Amino acid sequence: MQKTLLQVGVPAAVLLLIPLVLKNPYILHMLILVLLWTLLAQSWNLLGGYTGQVSFGHAAFFGVGAYTAGIIFKVTEKAPLAWTGILLGGIAACIVATFIGWICFRLRGPFFALSVLALSEVLRLVALNWKELTNGAEGILYIPPFTSKAAYYYIILAIAALCFWVIHTVMKSKLGYYFLAIREDQDAAESLGIDTTRYKLYSLLISAFFTGVGGAFYTNYMGFIDPGIVFGIEHISVMMILVTMLGGAATHTGPAAGALIYILLSEALRVWVKSGHLVFFGALIIAIIIFFPNGVVGSINEFRSRRAQRLKEEGGAA
C-alpha cells in the first residue's frame, strides 16, 4: 500500500509542480502536447491494445469532439460555453461510435477497422462541404479564454489523469477481464457466455469518449480547426497507433512513454535536422520497432520478467 502511494503520489506531485517551476511557455506547450497524446494513445490502447479491436480511423471521434466545441463557439460566440464542448464532444463521439460499433462488431474480420477508417473520411468530407455549419475549408477560428499555458496544462493533466484512472479501474474489474478474453480468443469468450458484441461496444464507447474529449480540448487550446487537421488519418489516427506501439500496447504506462518519445523526438529532430527531420524520424521509429517490438515499456516488462524467471531458476538449482 505504501509502495503504491509512493508510485502514484510522487509523479502526481511532480506533475502538479511543473508549471510553478518551469514557466517557459515553450516547455509548457511541449508538455501539454505530451499529455494530449497520452490521452489519445491511452484511449486507443483500451480498444486496440486491451480489447484487440484495431481502429484505423479514431480521427473520426477526435474530429467530432473538436467540431462540437468549435460549432458551440461559432453559434454562441462565447468562449466559456465552448468549454462545455469538452464534455459534449465526448458524448457526441460516443453517439457516432454507437452507430458504427453496433453494426460492425456483429461481423468478424477487418470490417470494423475498415469501417471506422471510411467513417473518418466521410466525416472529413461532410465538414469540408457543410459550410453553413463548419465554415468548410476555412475552418473555425476560436478565441481562447486563457492566455496562460499553465491553465491549459492543468486542464489536460486532469483529463489525462481521469482517463488513466478510468481505464486502470476498468482493466482491474470483471469488465476488463472480458475485454482481455475477447482479445485472446473471441470464440472461447463466447463459449463462456460473454456477449462479445456488447462488450466490444463498451470498450469502443469509453475509447471514443476520451478521444472526443481530447478533440474538444484541442479546439479550445489551439484556437483553430479545419477538416484536414482534426479528421486527418495520417495526423491523428496513424499517430495514435504509432504512439501506443512506441510505448507499448496493452500496458498502463506505455501510452505516456510513447507520447513523451514522440513529442520530444519529433521536436528535437525538427530543430536539429530542419527540413529532413521526417526522414530521420521515420528511420528512428523503424529502429525502435525492430529492437523493441513490444514497445519501450512492454520490452522493459518482458526483460524484467525473464530476469526474474532466470533468477528463480538459478535459486531453485542452488
C-alpha positions in Angstrom: 0.0 0.0 0.0 2.8 2.4 1.0 4.7 1.5 -2.2 1.6 2.2 -4.3 1.1 5.6 -2.7 4.7 6.5 -3.5 4.4 5.3 -7.1 1.3 7.4 -7.6 1.9 10.3 -5.2 5.5 11.3 -6.3 4.8 11.5 -10.0 1.5 13.3 -9.3 3.3 15.9 -7.1 6.0 16.4 -9.8 3.3 16.9 -12.5 1.4 19.4 -10.4 4.5 21.4 -9.5 5.9 21.7 -13.0 4.1 24.9 -14.1 5.2 26.6 -10.9 8.9 25.8 -11.5 9.1 25.8 -15.3 7.3 28.9 -16.5 8.8 28.8 -20.0 5.7 28.9 -22.4 7.5 26.7 -25.0 8.3 24.0 -22.5 4.7 24.1 -21.1 3.4 23.8 -24.7 5.5 20.7 -25.3 4.2 19.2 -22.0 0.6 20.0 -23.0 1.1 18.1 -26.3 2.7 15.2 -24.4 -0.4 15.0 -22.1 -2.8 15.3 -25.0 -1.1 12.5 -26.9 -1.0 10.4 -23.7 -4.8 10.9 -23.5 -5.3 9.9 -27.1 -3.0 6.9 -27.0 -4.5 5.7 -23.8 -7.9 5.9 -25.3 -6.9 3.9 -28.4 -4.9 1.5 -26.2 -8.1 0.4 -24.4 -9.8 -0.7 -27.7 -6.8 -1.7 -29.8 -4.4 -3.0 -27.1 -6.6 -4.5 -24.3 -9.6 -5.5 -26.4 -7.8 -6.4 -29.6 -10.1 -4.3 -31.9 -7.8 -2.3 -34.1 -9.1 1.0 -35.3 -7.5 2.9 -38.2 -10.0 5.8 -38.0 -10.0 7.2 -34.5 -9.7 10.6 -36.1 -13.5 10.3 -36.6 -14.1 10.6 -32.9 -11.3 13.2 -32.4 -12.8 15.4 -35.2 -16.4 15.0 -33.9 -15.2 16.3 -30.4 -13.2 19.1 -32.0 -16.1 20.3 -34.1 -18.6 20.0 -31.3 -16.6 22.6 -29.3 -15.9 24.7 -32.4 -19.6 24.8 -33.5 -20.7 25.8 -30.0 -18.4 28.8 -30.1 -19.4 29.6 -33.7 -23.1 29.7 -32.7 -22.8 31.4 -29.3 -19.5 33.4 -29.8 -18.9 32.8 -26.1 -15.7 31.1 -25.1 -16.8 29.9 -21.7 -19.7 28.0 -23.4 -17.2 26.4 -25.8 -15.6 24.7 -22.8 -18.8 22.7 -22.3 -17.7 21.1 -25.6 -15.1 19.1 -23.7 -17.9 17.1 -22.2 -20.3 17.3 -25.1 -17.5 16.4 -27.6 -17.1 13.1 -25.7 -20.8 12.5 -25.7 -21.1 13.3 -29.5 -18.2 10.9 -30.2 -20.0 8.2 -28.2 -23.1 8.6 -30.3 -21.1 8.2 -33.5 -19.3 5.2 -32.0 -22.5 3.5 -31.0 -23.8 3.7 -34.6 -20.7 2.3 -36.2 -19.9 -0.2 -33.5 -23.3 -1.8 -33.1 -23.3 -2.6 -36.8 -19.6 -3.6 -37.4 -19.0 -5.6 -34.2 -21.6 -8.1 -35.3 -19.2 -9.1 -38.1 -15.8 -10.8 -38.0 -12.6 -9.9 -39.7 -11.4 -6.4 -40.6 -14.8 -4.9 -41.1 -14.7 -2.6 -38.0 -11.2 -1.3 -38.8 -12.1 -0.5 -42.4 -15.5 0.9 -41.5 -14.0 3.4 -39.0 -11.4 4.4 -41.5 -14.1 5.1 -44.0 -16.2 6.9 -41.4 -13.3 9.3 -40.7 -13.0 10.2 -44.4 -16.8 10.6 -44.8 -16.9 13.0 -41.8 -14.0 15.0 -43.2 -15.9 15.4 -46.5 -19.1 16.4 -44.6 -17.1 19.0 -42.6 -15.5 20.2 -45.8 -18.7 20.7 -47.7 -21.3 21.7 -45.0 -20.1 25.3 -45.0 -23.1 26.7 -43.2 -22.2 24.7 -40.1 -18.5 24.1 -40.2 -17.2 27.0 -42.5 -15.9 24.3 -44.8 -12.2 24.5 -45.7 -11.9 27.9 -44.0 -12.2 26.2 -40.6 -13.4 27.6 -37.4 -11.4 30.3 -35.6 -11.7 30.2 -31.8 -10.6 32.9 -29.4 -9.1 31.0 -26.3 -10.2 32.5 -23.0 -6.8 31.8 -21.3 -3.6 33.5 -22.1 -1.5 31.4 -19.6 -0.2 28.0 -20.7 -0.4 26.8 -17.1 -4.2 26.8 -17.2 -4.3 24.6 -20.3 -1.6 22.4 -18.7 -3.7 21.7 -15.6 -6.9 21.1 -17.6 -5.3 18.5 -19.9 -3.5 17.0 -16.9 -6.8 16.5 -15.1 -8.4 14.9 -18.2 -5.4 12.6 -18.9 -5.4 11.6 -15.2 -9.1 10.8 -15.3 -8.7 8.7 -18.4 -5.8 6.8 -16.9 -7.8 6.2 -13.7 -10.9 5.0 -15.5 -9.0 2.6 -17.8 -6.9 1.3 -15.0 -10.0 0.7 -12.9 -11.9 -0.9 -15.8 -9.0 -3.3 -16.5 -8.9 -4.4 -12.9 -12.7 -5.2 -13.0 -14.7 -8.0 -14.5 -15.3 -5.8 -17.5 -11.6 -5.6 -18.1 -11.2 -9.4 -17.9 -13.9 -9.7 -20.5 -12.0 -7.3 -22.8 -8.9 -9.4 -22.4 -10.8 -12.7 -23.0 -12.2 -11.2 -26.3 -8.7 -10.2 -27.4 -7.2 -13.6 -26.7 -9.9 -15.7 -28.2 -13.3 -14.4 -29.2 -14.8 -17.8 -29.9 -13.7 -19.1 -26.4 -15.1 -15.9 -24.8 -18.5 -16.5 -26.5 -18.5 -20.2 -25.4 -18.2 -18.9 -21.8 -21.3 -16.8 -22.2 -19.7 -13.4 -22.9 -21.7 -11.2 -25.2 -18.7 -10.2 -27.3 -20.6 -7.6 -29.4 -21.9 -5.8 -26.3 -18.5 -5.7 -24.5 -16.6 -4.7 -27.6 -19.1 -1.8 -27.9 -18.5 -0.9 -24.2 -14.7 -0.7 -24.9 -15.3 1.4 -28.0 -17.6 3.9 -26.1 -15.0 4.5 -23.4 -12.3 4.9 -26.0 -14.4 7.2 -28.2 -15.5 9.3 -25.3 -12.0 10.3 -24.2 -10.8 10.7 -27.8 -13.7 13.1 -28.4 -12.8 15.0 -25.2 -9.2 15.2 -26.5 -10.6 16.7 -29.7 -12.6 19.3 -27.9 -9.6 20.3 -25.8 -7.6 20.6 -29.0 -10.1 23.2 -30.3 -10.0 25.2 -27.1 -6.2 25.1 -26.9 -5.1 25.6 -30.5 -7.8 28.1 -31.4 -8.3 26.9 -34.9 -9.6 23.7 -36.6 -10.3 22.6 -40.1 -11.4 19.3 -41.6 -7.9 18.3 -42.8 -6.4 18.8 -39.3 -8.9 17.1 -37.0 -10.1 14.4 -39.3 -6.7 13.7 -40.8 -6.0 10.0 -40.9 -2.2 10.4 -41.1 -2.1 13.2 -38.5 -4.4 11.7 -35.9 -5.4 8.1 -36.5 -2.0 6.8 -37.6 -0.1 8.8 -34.9 -2.4 7.4 -32.1 -1.5 3.9 -33.2 2.2 4.8 -33.5 2.4 6.5 -30.1 0.7 3.5 -28.5 3.1 1.0 -30.2 6.1 3.1 -29.3 5.3 3.0 -25.6 3.8 -0.5 -25.6 0.3 -1.6 -26.4 -1.7 -3.2 -23.6 0.4 -1.6 -20.9 -0.7 1.0 -18.4 2.2 3.4 -18.8 3.1 2.6 -22.4 1.0 5.4 -24.0 2.6 8.0 -21.7 6.1 6.8 -22.6 5.2 6.7 -26.3 3.8 10.3 -26.2 6.9 11.5 -24.5 9.2 9.9 -27.1 7.1 11.0 -30.0 6.8 14.7 -29.0 10.4 15.2 -27.8 12.0 13.2 -30.6 10.0 14.9 -33.4 10.6 18.3 -31.9 14.3 17.7 -31.4 14.7 16.5 -35.0 12.7 19.4 -36.3 15.2 21.8 -34.6 18.4 19.9 -35.4 17.7 18.5 -38.8 15.1 21.0 -40.1 13.6 20.1 -43.5 14.9 16.5 -43.4 13.5 15.7 -39.9 10.8 13.4 -41.2 13.3 11.0 -42.8 15.3 10.7 -39.6 12.2 10.5 -37.5 10.9 7.6 -39.7 14.2 5.8 -39.5 14.4 6.1 -35.7 10.8 4.8 -35.4 11.6 1.8 -37.6 14.7 1.1 -35.4 12.6 1.3 -32.2 10.0 -1.1 -33.7 12.8 -3.6 -34.7 14.7 -3.6 -31.4 11.6 -3.0 -29.2 8.8 -4.9 -30.9 6.6 -4.7 -27.8 7.2 -1.0 -27.3 9.6 0.5 -24.8 7.5 -0.3 -21.7 6.5 -3.7 -23.0 10.1 -4.6 -23.7 11.2 -3.5 -20.3 8.5 -5.5 -18.6 9.4 -8.5 -20.7 13.1 -8.1 -19.8 12.2 -7.9 -16.1 10.0 -11.0 -16.3 12.8 -13.0 -18.0 15.3 -11.8 -15.5 13.1 -12.7 -12.5 12.4 -16.1 -14.0 16.1 -16.7 -14.6 17.0 -15.7 -11.0 14.2 -18.0 -9.7 15.6 -20.9 -11.7 19.1 -20.3 -10.5 17.9 -20.1 -6.9 16.0 -23.4 -7.3 19.0 -25.1 -8.8 21.2 -23.9 -5.9 
